[in-house]
Every structure is written in C-alpha cells, then in structure tokens.
C-alpha cells in the first residue's frame, strides 16, 4: 500500500548537489512511520502526492510509568495513554507495537512482573485492534548506566516472545563500551530531540553539528540500527526561572501577528510582552517562546553523518504520522536525497 501525503507548505530550495556529494551512496532504504496518538484516525488523503512504498507503521500502544506510591500490595506501575481506537485503514499496513517505558520505573522494580504485564497487554491490544497476534515489538526507553541491568533483563524476558528492538541514543553509540549493548535483534537510533531545549539560539530537534559530535566515519555499532528522523514541530516555553515546557506544534503566524502579547527577539524566538494564554498554557511577561520545526536540510545532513559511518543501517522511520505537520512536508523530496 502507498501512503499519500499532501505538500502544501514546504518547498525545498537547497542546492542539493554539493550536499549529496559528501554523502556515501548506499543501498535503497525502506521507509516507515511512527504513529504516536491514542486514536489512529485515517489521515491518508486520496488527493495527496504518492510517496515511496511505505508498508510498515510503528504504532505506539501505551506508556509504562509509576502512577501510585508503591506498597506491599501494589508496585504502583501501570500502563497509561493506551491505544484506544484504530481506523480500519491501518489493517493494510504491517504494524509493529511500540511501548514507551519511563526510565525511573526500572530503578527498583520486579522486572519479570513488568515484562509479563507488558507481554499480556501488547497481545491483548494486537488482538483487539488488529485481530491477530504480532510477533515484533519495540521498546522505547531512555535507559542509562544506573538502569541498564534492569532494562537489559526486561529485554531478555520480552525477547522470548517477540522479535525485539529498542531505541538507542547518540551517546549510547559513542560510549557503547560504557553503556553496554542491549540484548535485541536491532536498535533504532533516535535522530531527534538531540539538542538542549534551554538553548534558544539553536534548534533542539536536530542539527548536523550535534550529530557530528557523536558520530564520525570510524563509528561502528555491533547491532544493526534503523534510523528515526523527525517530522514534527514544537513550541518550547521557558519562564523567568528557566523552567522548560514543551507544547506540540507551532503557530508561527499567531506570534508574527500578535504584537500586543509577543515581542520578536530573533528568528522564531519571542518574549512575552503581556500575560496571555497559548494552547491552554498561561504565559507571563518576560517568558520566552521558541518555535521549532524539523529542518529538511538538517535531516539530510544528519543522516549523511550516519550513512558515512560504519554503522549497519536498516530502515528509516519518520516520527511521526500526524496530518497537522506531515502533510506540510515534502516527504518524497527528503526520501529522494537519503
């Protein structure tokens, strides 16, 4: 099946020739999407532009987090944000369930018990929404050295039931001898949210400059890696105390036109001039707002850094399938230069 996506916003005017000459030619990649909403609605427009063949969707099933204080009867760990509704169109795709685990959950928990609950709920959701068992699973967790042992134990338990993958961050590739190698069939290198949210002088979603600090031509990784690339926008709020909040999506036109509440500091950064509400969030005078969007040039340059290394690259997964932004991006144009 083909996904058809509209391209009404983004026209790439980059001089690609010089950029591509520095990017090692590779075999044709397969392309997939993440879906990260609790309701999977049909967003595929028949009037859109046909992209390359995309047959697979990595579907977020639920998060695992600590919602109650643990006691002798209850560990307080439960699934949240479950997948509640799926349009029938998704039955035409190969589906890979994705479960996000809050890292703190792993610090002091009964890992076998958590693995068993994840296994049962994943299978239950698969049967309910897709009418079948699915033998592949991806675990998303920002694991670190303090939770590594428990996380790897969890993966080993789940691998008994699924072909398994997990997410890998840039620092876990560069410092693999310290962070360790997860017991999975493959990893997914997350090439988004790589920067510092509090740095209002740069785009925290993705820049080649940051990727190059972790990956070079000699970089390798013993496990095959898919690569996750960003297709989303976000609004970053920073108050006078330096506290950060993130809101999905942006509204550039609103900030440009509202001179009463917002003062432009520089490109895509504004200062709140008068108390106001924005998407349900209260903004106070002198708070700062940064509007961030995925940059096609940075996506391609960053991918080239990975492609020019010794990492064994599998498929490319775009994050994420959302009509409010994806329909405004020339996915075909990006794909044609990867």
N, C-alpha and C positions, 0 to 999 in steps of 0.2 A: 504494500500500500504506500501511496505517496502522501506526504503532508503538504498542504498548500498554504502558503503564508503571504499575506499582503505586504507590500513595501511602499508605504505612503510617506515615510518620514526621512529615512536615511539615504543619502546619495553619496557614495564614496568618491572623493576627488583626490585620492592619494596617488602619487606616482609609484605604481607597484613594482616596476621593473627593477629598480635599484634595491628595493626591499627583498624581493624574491631571489635575487642573485646570491644573497648571503644565506639563503635557507636551503639546506640539503634536500634534494629530491628524495621522496620516499614512496613506498607503495601506497596505493589508494586506501584511505581510511574509511571505515564505516562510521556513520553518524547517528546519534541518538539524542533523546531529550530527557531531562528530569521533569517530573510533574510534582509540584510541592504544595498542593492545596488539598483541603479535606473533601472538596467536591470536584470531581473530574468531569467538567462540562465539555460539550462539543464546541471547540473553537476553530475547527478546520473549515475555512471558507472555500467554497467552490469557485469563487471569483479570484482567488489568490494566485500567486505565482508558484509553479511547481518547483520544489527543491529537489536535491538529490534524494535517492532512496533512503528513507528513514523508517525502519521497521520496528525498532525497539524503544520502549519508554521505561525509564526507571521511576517507578511510582512510589512516592512516599506513603507508607502505610500508617505509621504512628511514631511518636517520640516515647522514650522511656526516661522518667525523671522521678525525683523524690518529692512527693506531694504532702506526706504526713511525717511527723516525727516518729521514728521507729520505736517500737516497744517489744516486749517479749512475745507478742502475738502477731505483730504486723511489721514488716520491714519498711512500710510506707512508700515502696517503689511501685509505680503504676504507669500504664500507658496513657498518653494524652494526645490530643489532636489526631484522632483516628480518621482513616479514610471512610467517609460516610455514604458517598454516592458516586457512582461511576456511570457515565453515559455509555450506551451500547457500542458506540463507535470504537471504544478502546479495546474491545474484544478482537479487533482486527490487527492489533499490534502484539508483538512479543512483550510481555510485561515482566519486569524484574522488581520485586518488592525491595524497598529501602526502609530501614529502621534507624532513626537517629537516637543515640544514647548520650545523655548528659554525662560528661566525664566524671563529675562528682559522685554519681551513682556507684561507680566502680571502686571507690576508695575503701569501703568496708561493707561488703555485701556477700550474700550467698550466691555465688556466680552460677552454680549448677541450677539453682532455683530460678534465677533470672533467665538463663538460657532456655529452660523448659517452658517458661511462660511466653517468651518471645516466639519460640517454635510453634506452640499451640495457637497463639493469636495470629501469626502470619498465615498459617494454614487455614484458619477459620475465615480470615478476610479474603484469601485467594478463592476459596470455595464459594463464599457468599457473593462476591462481585464478579468473578470470572468463571465460576462453575468448574474449577479444576484445581488440582494441586500444582504448585510451581516449585521447581527444584533448584532455583537460583535465588540468592539473597545477597543484599549489600548492607553492610553496617557502617553507618556514618558516626564517627566519634572523634573528638579532638583529644585523643589519648596522649599521655605524656609518660615520663620515666617513672613517676610515682604510681600510675595506674596501669603500667604496661603489663605486669604479671597477670593481674585480674582480667585485663582486656584480652590478652592472648589466650587465657584459659577459656573465656567466653567464646572466642572464635573457634577454638578447638572443639568445644562442645557443639556449636552450631554446624560445624563442618561435617559432622556425622550425618546431617540431614540435607545439606544443600551444597551446590557449587557456590563457593563463597568469595566475596570481595569485600574490601574495606577501603575507606578513604585514607589518603596519605597527604600530609602537608609538606611544603617545601623544605622545612627544617628537618623533617624526618628522612628526607632523601640525602641531604648534605651531611647529616650527622647519624647516618644509619648504624654505625658501629656502637653508638651510644644509645640510640632509641630502640634498636632491635628491629627484626623483621617479623611482621605479623604472619601467623600461620594461615594464609589464604591462598586461593588459586591465582588471584591477581589483585592489584591495588588500583585506586583511582586517584591520580594526582590532581588536587584541587587548585586550579589556577584562578581563583577569585577570592576576594576579601584577604588579599595578601599584604596590604599596607596598613598604616597607622591611622585609625579613624580620627584621632585627635589632631592630626596634621592637616590643616585646612589649606595647605599650599599644594597638595597633590591628591590624585585620585586613588582612594584606598582599595577600589575594586580590583584593579590590575594595571601594572605598568611593567614594561620590559626591564627597566632599571632594577626593580626589586627582584624579579625572577633571576636576573644575571648574577645577583649576589649569592645565589644558592646553586645555580646550575651552570656548568661550562661544558666544553667539548669533551672533557675527560670523565664527566659524571656518568656513573652507571648505577644500576639498581638490580639486585638479583631476581626480583619478582617483576613480571610484565606489568606495565602500567597503562591503563586508559587515562585520558586527559579530559578534565572537566573545564569548560570555558564559559565565561559569563555572558548572559544576555539578559540583563536586568538593570534597573535604576533604583536609586535610593536617596533619601534625604537624611542627612546627618545633622543632628541638633547638638549644640554644645552650649551649656549655660555658663553663668559667670564663675561657677565653682569648677569648671572643666569637666563636668559630668556629661556623658555622651548617651544619646538615644538615637535609634535608627527607625525611620519610617519607610515602608515600602513605596517605591515610585517617586516621581518628581512632578513638579508643576512649574516649569520654567516661566511660562507666560504670566502666571499669577504674581511671581516675585518681580518680574520686569514692570508690570503694570501698576503694582500697588506701592506707590512712593510714600504713602502715609505710614504704612507699618514696616516697610523694609527699605534699608539703605544698601546700595550695592557697594561692596568693598573691592572686589575684583571678580574676574570671571567665575560665575557660578557660586560665589560666596556673598552672603548678605548678613547685615546686622539688623536686629530687631529695633526699630525706632519707636514703636508704640506697642503696648501689650495687645496680643491678639490670639486667636485660635487658628491652628493649622492641622487639618485632618484629625481633629479631636484632641490635639496636644496644645497645652497652654504655653505660649511663648512670651517671655518677659523682655523688657527693654534691655538691650546690650547682649542678649543671647545671640549666638551666631548660627547660621544655617549654611550648609554646603550641599549643593545638588550634584550628585554623581551619576554618571551613565557609563555603560560599557563602551569602550572606545575600540572600533574595529581595527585601527592601525596597531594599537597596543596588544589586542588579542592576537593578531597575526605575528607581530614581532616576538611576543612572548612564546607563542607556540614554536616559532623557529628556534628559540633558545633550547627548548626541549628536543626538538627534532634533530638539531645539530649535535646533541649529546649521544652517549652510548646507551641511553635508556631504550628498552624494548617497548615501543608504543603500540597500543592496541587501537581501540575505537576512540572517537571524540564524542563527548557527551555535553550538550549545551544545557546550561542552567539559566532559566528554566522555561517551561512551556506556559506562557502567560500572554494572553491576547492583548493586554494593555501595553506590552512592550515589544514582544516578539514580532508582532505584525508591523512594527515600525522599524524593523531591522532587516537589512538585505542579507538574509542567511545564505542565500545562494552565492552572493558575492564573497562573503567570508570563506565559505567552503571551497570556492574555486581557487583560493590562494593559500590553503593549508597544505 
